[in-house]
């Protein structure tokens, strides 16, 4: 009986091992044919979701196991090199992935439209190309950018998923309360919006724990840097019932300097509008 159980367990392990696909290979510099250490190697499914993630070792090698690679793609990227994307349906392992210097492929990895540029995992939107005359805040412009959705509260989603960070010139000034900036910053102060895909907000986990969510970074125009920016609205009138003056106003102030960052909002009214949010 014990022999039968042992045999069945061995058979199960063997079947499980056969069912796994070993995605392995080597990442090389195409010009020098030298191995590249620390290249990001990602396997994405047909739905675009990350299935496995690894980095190349000192010899350029990488290895991952998956139940199936049907419909999957292998994406290999590294700073200063053009990203490679390889369909895995009909390739043999181990793979040899040769990366070319990014400087020679900038035209190929950049979206041809002047409105949007793509480089590595960062997509840059030119704010001026999407802005319209009636826009008041950067949130109004974000709504027109492909892949970005902005709710009335200022909450942002990218490709249907909540973003995990909102930066202004690389600084996280507001944490999760970034709706203040979305609805408060004038689009005229912002030159570009960067969407950083697969963003890991905790630097200590970079390369160890991978994220499939994106972050947004606002790149300010030079005129909005190293100075205070003020924007606001105010209105008033007289009410006959109840009898008396009424008002509604708000002020948004922002300063983003090398050694000092601040965002201040002030709102007041006596018309019954709840300002607690």
C-alpha positions in Angstrom: 0.0 0.0 0.0 2.8 2.4 0.9 4.5 1.6 -2.4 1.3 2.4 -4.3 1.0 5.8 -2.5 4.6 6.6 -3.1 4.2 5.7 -6.8 1.1 7.9 -7.2 2.8 10.9 -5.5 5.8 10.5 -7.8 3.5 10.3 -10.8 1.6 13.5 -9.6 4.9 15.4 -9.1 6.1 14.3 -12.6 2.9 15.4 -14.2 3.1 18.7 -12.4 6.6 19.2 -13.5 5.7 18.4 -17.1 2.9 21.0 -17.0 5.3 23.8 -16.2 6.9 25.8 -18.9 10.5 27.0 -18.1 10.8 30.5 -19.6 14.6 31.1 -19.6 17.2 32.8 -21.6 20.0 35.4 -21.6 20.0 39.2 -22.0 22.9 40.6 -24.0 24.1 44.0 -25.2 23.7 43.7 -29.0 26.7 45.9 -29.8 29.2 44.3 -27.4 27.6 40.9 -27.0 28.2 41.2 -23.3 25.6 40.0 -20.7 23.4 42.7 -19.1 22.9 42.5 -15.4 19.7 43.8 -13.8 17.5 43.9 -16.9 13.7 43.8 -16.1 12.1 40.7 -17.5 8.3 40.5 -17.5 5.8 37.9 -18.8 2.4 39.4 -19.6 -0.7 37.4 -20.4 -3.1 38.1 -23.3 -5.0 40.4 -21.0 -1.9 42.6 -20.4 -1.6 41.5 -16.8 1.8 40.6 -15.3 2.2 36.9 -14.7 5.8 36.6 -13.8 8.7 39.0 -13.1 12.5 38.5 -12.9 15.7 40.4 -13.3 18.7 39.2 -15.3 21.7 37.8 -13.2 25.4 38.6 -13.5 25.7 36.3 -16.5 22.6 37.9 -18.1 20.5 34.8 -17.4 16.9 34.7 -16.3 14.4 31.8 -15.6 10.7 31.6 -14.7 8.2 28.8 -14.6 4.6 29.2 -15.8 1.8 26.7 -16.4 1.4 27.9 -19.9 2.7 30.7 -22.2 -0.2 30.7 -24.7 -1.0 34.2 -25.7 1.8 35.6 -23.5 4.6 38.1 -24.3 8.0 38.6 -22.8 9.0 42.2 -22.2 12.7 43.0 -21.5 13.7 46.5 -20.6 16.7 48.3 -19.1 17.8 51.9 -18.6 19.5 53.3 -21.8 18.3 50.4 -23.9 15.2 50.0 -26.1 12.5 47.6 -24.7 12.1 44.2 -26.4 8.7 42.6 -26.7 8.6 38.9 -27.8 5.5 36.7 -28.4 6.1 33.4 -26.6 3.6 31.2 -28.5 6.1 29.8 -31.0 9.6 30.3 -29.6 12.1 27.8 -28.2 13.8 28.2 -24.8 16.3 29.2 -23.8 16.0 32.6 -25.5 18.8 35.0 -26.4 17.5 38.6 -26.1 19.7 41.3 -27.6 19.0 44.8 -26.5 20.0 47.8 -28.6 21.0 51.2 -27.1 17.9 53.3 -26.7 19.6 56.3 -28.4 19.5 54.5 -31.7 15.9 53.5 -31.4 14.2 56.6 -29.9 12.1 57.1 -33.1 10.9 53.5 -32.9 9.9 53.5 -29.2 8.3 57.0 -29.3 4.6 57.4 -30.3 4.6 59.4 -33.6 2.0 61.8 -32.3 3.4 65.0 -30.7 0.7 64.8 -28.1 1.9 61.5 -26.5 5.4 60.1 -26.1 6.3 56.7 -24.8 9.8 55.7 -23.4 10.2 52.5 -21.4 7.4 52.3 -18.8 6.7 56.0 -18.9 4.0 57.6 -21.1 4.2 61.4 -21.3 1.1 63.5 -22.3 1.6 67.1 -23.5 -0.9 69.1 -21.5 -1.2 71.9 -24.1 -2.3 69.4 -26.8 -5.3 68.3 -24.7 -6.3 71.5 -23.0 -9.4 73.5 -24.1 -10.4 77.1 -23.4 -13.1 76.2 -20.9 -10.7 74.1 -18.7 -10.1 75.3 -15.2 -8.0 72.7 -13.5 -5.6 69.9 -14.5 -8.3 67.4 -13.7 -10.4 68.8 -16.6 -7.5 68.1 -19.0 -6.7 64.6 -17.6 -10.2 63.5 -18.5 -9.4 63.8 -22.2 -6.1 61.9 -22.0 -6.4 58.3 -23.4 -6.4 55.6 -20.6 -7.0 58.1 -17.8 -10.3 58.5 -16.0 -11.0 61.3 -13.4 -14.0 61.2 -11.0 -15.7 64.3 -9.8 -13.9 63.9 -6.4 -10.6 64.1 -8.2 -9.8 60.3 -7.9 -7.8 59.0 -10.9 -7.8 55.6 -12.6 -5.4 54.5 -15.3 -6.6 51.6 -17.6 -9.4 51.0 -15.2 -7.2 50.6 -12.1 -6.7 53.1 -9.3 -3.3 54.8 -9.4 -1.0 54.1 -6.4 0.8 57.5 -6.3 0.3 61.1 -7.4 3.5 63.2 -7.6 4.1 66.8 -8.3 7.7 67.3 -9.6 8.5 63.9 -8.1 7.2 64.8 -4.6 4.3 63.1 -2.9 2.8 66.2 -1.3 -0.7 65.0 -0.6 -0.6 61.2 -0.1 -4.1 59.8 -0.9 -5.7 63.2 -0.8 -4.5 64.1 -4.3 -8.0 65.2 -5.4 -7.1 68.6 -3.9 -4.4 69.0 -6.5 -6.4 67.5 -9.4 -9.2 70.0 -8.8 -7.0 72.9 -7.7 -3.9 73.1 -9.9 -4.4 75.2 -13.0 -3.7 73.3 -16.2 -1.7 76.4 -17.4 0.9 75.6 -14.7 1.5 72.1 -15.9 3.6 71.3 -19.0 3.3 67.5 -19.1 1.7 64.6 -17.3 3.8 61.5 -16.9 2.2 58.1 -16.3 4.6 55.6 -14.9 3.4 52.1 -15.5 4.2 49.2 -13.1 5.3 51.7 -10.5 6.7 50.5 -7.2 6.3 53.4 -4.7 8.5 51.8 -2.1 12.1 52.1 -3.3 13.3 49.4 -0.9 11.1 46.9 -2.7 12.2 48.0 -6.2 13.2 44.9 -8.1 11.9 42.6 -5.4 8.2 43.2 -5.3 6.6 44.2 -8.6 3.5 46.4 -9.0 1.0 46.3 -11.9 -0.4 49.8 -11.0 0.6 53.1 -12.4 1.6 56.4 -10.8 1.1 60.0 -12.1 3.7 62.8 -12.0 2.9 66.4 -12.9 5.7 68.2 -14.6 5.3 71.9 -13.9 6.2 74.7 -16.3 9.2 76.9 -15.4 6.9 79.8 -14.5 5.2 77.7 -11.8 8.5 76.6 -10.2 10.3 78.3 -7.4 7.4 80.7 -6.9 3.9 80.8 -5.3 0.9 80.1 -7.6 -2.5 81.3 -6.6 -5.9 80.4 -8.1 -9.4 81.0 -6.7 -13.0 81.9 -7.2 -15.4 84.0 -5.3 -19.0 85.1 -5.5 -21.5 86.9 -3.4 -25.0 88.3 -3.4 -28.0 89.0 -1.3 -30.8 86.6 -0.3 -34.3 87.8 0.4 -35.3 84.6 2.2 -33.6 84.3 4.6 -32.7 88.0 4.5 -29.0 88.7 4.4 -25.7 88.5 2.4 -24.5 85.2 0.9 -21.0 84.3 -0.3 -19.0 81.3 -1.7 -15.3 81.4 -2.3 -12.2 79.3 -2.5 -8.4 79.9 -2.7 -5.7 77.4 -3.9 -2.0 78.2 -3.2 1.0 76.1 -4.3 4.7 76.3 -4.1 7.1 73.6 -5.3 10.7 74.6 -4.6 13.9 72.5 -4.2 13.8 72.7 -0.4 10.2 73.6 0.2 6.9 72.3 -1.1 3.5 73.4 0.1 -0.2 73.2 -1.0 -2.8 75.3 0.9 -6.5 75.4 0.2 -9.1 77.7 1.8 -12.8 77.5 1.3 -15.7 79.4 2.8 -19.4 79.8 2.2 -22.7 80.4 4.0 -25.0 78.8 1.4 -25.1 75.4 3.1 -22.5 73.6 1.0 -20.6 70.9 3.0 -16.8 71.6 2.8 -15.7 68.8 5.0 -14.5 66.7 2.0 
